[in-house]
Amino acid sequence: MHDEIIEILEGMYLENLSRYVKIKEIPEGKELLINNFHLYTISLKFYDILPGLTIITDEKEIEERYPHEKDLLQFNNPDDLLVMSYITKGSCQMPVENNKFIFINGGNMNMYIKGNNPRAYEFIKHSTFTHLVFDKKVFNKNKNSTLEPYEEILNKLFELSKENQNLVFKANDEIIQVIEQMKLFDTYNKRSCKEYLKLKAFELILLLDNIEIKDIKDKQRTYSDAQIRVVRKIKNDLSRNIASYISLDSLAVSYGINLTTLKNCFRDMYEKPLYTWYREYKFHRAKELIQNTSYPISKIANMIGYKSSSKFAKAFKKEMGVLPSSYREKKR
């Protein structure tokens, strides 16, 4: 099949990935499934709750990262679209000004005008999002007296996002609760679930109006593409060389990157310090080797960089709560 344009909702379409795409009807919406073999699987659910107001739930399972040059979804009128995204889980890389990038992690909200951010996110590993998309032109055209208070708030948020290319801020407990409740809609019958989603969307809009977003927005560290590539290479190289012990200072010198930049970029990209990730990764591999091979524990200890089996056993128990030999017995 040749690539083609696939319309999802009016003014919202997909292109260049049609060979991997399946679309199915779901109660009050559509589900878009994209399976690109071993690289990634993506599930997007679309709920057009009002003219000009759409909820999209977004789950991505990605081998390492999703590096497309442009977004999966394309829009006819991106300059009229306000996107309000909440990240439940995972991390994504977003382009900002001067060819720099920021990382946005779980628990954060991101608000932007789609036309101001034409380039795509890069999603890292498994990530889940909830998006509320406001089409200013369509919503205002179809407004009624009931919607006027929400129109006023949405227009205010639109202008705020227009002034600030990317607004990133920590969601408060009330916002998180409403977004989590949105996911419960499928427990309602087909007739009431659209009304339920509509109420939750309005509740979210009111909560966003009640906080001073400009005052609480996060100051995000920015990184160049070259810095991000170096940090990604360091992670990939370390994952293939788990028997070694290398200091952060040595890594920074070897790869030609500032030490502080290395530490900050790794933490922002992978949501944990490099040493923490490396230790966890070593013991994850040790678990796999203990469970799936008949190698002696002493050999596995050497394979992940421990010269002493007793020190490895002590460290393994601290990390996993059980000795390596006991773990092997349990998994047989």
N, C-alpha and C positions, 0 to 999 in steps of 0.2 A: 504494500500500500504506500502510495506517495504521501508526503506530508501535506496537510491541508489545514485550513482554519476551522476550528470547532467552536461554535457559539455555545456558551454556558448559560448566561442570562443576557437580557438585552443590554448591549453595550459592553459586554464582558466576554472575552473569547480566548482561545488557546491556539497556538500555532507551533509548528515544527516538531511536535512530539506525538502526533496522532497515531503513529504506529504502536505506541506503548499504552494507549489510552482506552479505558472503558468508562462509559457513563451509564448510571442507572438512576431510576426514579426512587426517591425515598419519601416518607411522609412529609409533605409541605416543602420539599426541596429536591435537590439533585446531589448525587455523589459522583465525584470524579476520582477514578483510580488510575494511577500511573505506575507501571512496573517496568523499570529499565534493567531487567535481568539482575545481576548481582551488584549494581551500582547504587540503586535507591528504589524504594517504594514510597509512594505519596498518596495520601487520602485527603481529599478536600470535599467538605460538605457545604452546600450553599442553601441558605434560607432567605428568600426575598420577602421580608416581613412587611414591608411597605414600599410603595414607589419611591426609590431613592435611598432606601435603607436596607442593607443586606448584612446578614451574619454569615461568616465563613469560619468553620472549624478546620484546622489544618494540622495534619500529623505526617511527619516525615521520618522514615527509617533509612539512614544513609550510611554507606560503608565508611566514608571519612568526611566528605563535605560535598555540597551541591554547588558546582562552580559555574553555572550557566551565566552567560554574558548579559542576559536580560531575564526579566521575571517570567515565570510560567504563565501568569495571567496578563493579558493585554486589555487595555480599555480604550474606548472611543474618545472619551473626554477626560483624560487624566488631570487636567488643570482644575476640574470641578470636583475632584474626589478627595475627601478627607478620610484617611485610613487610621483607625485606632486599634492597635494590636496589643494583646496581652500574651506574654510568653509564659506558658505553664511550666515547660521543661525544655532544657537544651540551651543552645547558644547559637547566635547568628552574627555574621559579619556584615556591616552595612557601610556603604560608601558615603562619605561626607565631602566637604569642600577640599580643594587643593590636592586631589588624588590621595586623600587619607581615608582611613577606615576606623570605625569603632566596633566594639563587641557589645551585644545586648544579651543578657542572660535571664534565666528563669526568675519570675517575680517582678520583672520590669514591664512597664508599658511604653509604647512608642507611638507617637502621633506625628503624622506628616501629610503634606499634600502630595498626591501621587505624581503629579507633573513636576514637582521639585526634586523627586527622587526616581528618575527613570531607570537607573541601573539596579540590578537585582541584589537581594540579600545573597550571602553564601551561608547555607545552613550546615551546621557541624553535628555529625552523628544523629542521634534520635532527638527530634524536637517537636513540640506541640504548641500550637498557637490558637487563639481565638481573635478574629478580626471583626470589627464593626465598620462597615464601609458606608460613608455618607456621600451621596451624589447631590451636591448643592442645587444644581439647576433642576433636576427632576423632582427632588423633595419639595423645593419651594414652589414649583409649578403645581404640585398636587396637594398643597397644604389645605387644611381646613381649620376652623376655630379651635378644635381640640388639640391640634398639633402645634399651634402658634407658640406656646411656651418652649417646646422642644426645638422648634425652628430657631428661635432666638438664641438658645444655648449652643446649638450646633453651628450656627453662623459665627458666634463668638469664638468657638473652638477652632473653626476654620480659619478665621483671621489670625488667631494666635499662632496656629501652625504655619500659616503663610509667612509670618514675620520671623519665625524660627525654623530653619530648614529641617531640623530633627529635634523633637522634644522627647527626651527619655527620662522617665522618673519611676521611682519605686511605687508599686500599687499598694494602697492601704488595705487593711483587713476587710473593709466593707466592699471594696471593688473586687477583691479576690473572691469573696463569698458570692457575689452576684454572678460572676463569670463561672464559678463552679456550679451554681444553680442552673445556668443555661444548659449545661450538659445533661441535666435531668429531664429535659423536655420529652424524651422518648418514653417516659413512664406515663405520660398523659395520652389520652386518646387522640386520634387524628384530628378531630374537629377542634380540640382545645389547644393543641401544641403550638399553633401559630400565634394564638393570643398570648400564650405563656411566654414565648420568645419575645413578642412585642413588648410585653410588660417589663421583662428583664432588660431589654435594650433601653427602654425609657428610664428604668431605675439606674442603669449605668450612666446614662447621659446626665441625670440629675447629680449623681455622685461626682462626676468629673467637673460639674459646674461648681460644686461646693468646695473644691480644693484650689489652692493658688498654685497652679501648675508651674507658672514662671518662677515661683519662689522655691519649689521643691525639685526642680529638674536637676538631674545628675550632671556633674561635670565629667564627661567621658574622656578617657585618655585616647589619643589618636595614634595610629601607626601607619607607616608606609607599606605598600605592597611588598617591597623588598624585605622589610623587617619581619612581616608575617610569614613570608616564604622561608626565611632562615629558621624561625621558631618551629614551623611545621616540619622542616627537614631535621632539626634536632630531635624532635619527638619521634619521627619515623626511624631515624638512625638508632636512637636509644632502644626503641622497641625491638630492633633486630640484634641488639648487643647487650643482653640483660646480664651477662656475666661480669661486666666491667663496673668499676666505681670511678666516676669522673666528677670532679668538683665543678660547681657552677662557674667559678672563676676560669677554670681551664676550658670549659665549654664556650664561654663568651669569647675568650681569646682565639680558640680554634676556629670558631665560625664567624669571627669578625663582627660581633654585635656587642653593644653596651650591656653591661651586667644588669643594671636596673631595668633597661628595656626588655631584656630577656625574661627576667622574673615577672615583670608586670604584664607583658604581652602573653606569656604562657598562662598566667592565672586568669587573665581576662578571656582568653580564647577557650580554655579547657575547664574553667571554674574551680581550679585547685592549683596549689603551688607545684612546681616541677618535681621537687623531691617527693612530695606526697603522691603524685601520679606515678612516678617511677617505682616507688616502693610498692604501691598497690598493684601495679602492672606485673612486677616481678613475682609477687605472691599469687596473682591470678594465673600466671604461667606455671608456677610450681604446683598449684592445685590441679591444673590440667594434666601435668606430667605424672603426678601421683595417682590420679584417677585413671588415666588412659594408657599408661605404660607400666612395665614391670621393672623399670630402672630402680636400682637401690637408692634409698633416701640420700646417701652420701653423694651419689652422682648428681642427683637433682639439685642438692645444695650447691655443688660446684657449678652447675649449669646456670644458676642465677646469681653467682658471685660470692658464695659463702665457702671459705676454705675449711671451716669447722662445722661438722654435722650437728654437734651439740648446740652451737650458736644458732644455726639455722632452725633446729627444732624449737628452741626457745623463742626465736623471733616469729616462727610460724604459729606457735600457740598464742602468742600475744596478738597476732593479726587475726587469726581464725578461731581462736578459742579452743583449739584441740591440737594435739601433737600430730605430726605428719603420719606416723604409723597408724594412729587411731583413725585419722581421716581416711586413709586407704582402706582400712577394714570396713568402715561404715559405707564406703562407696562401692564395695564389691558386691 
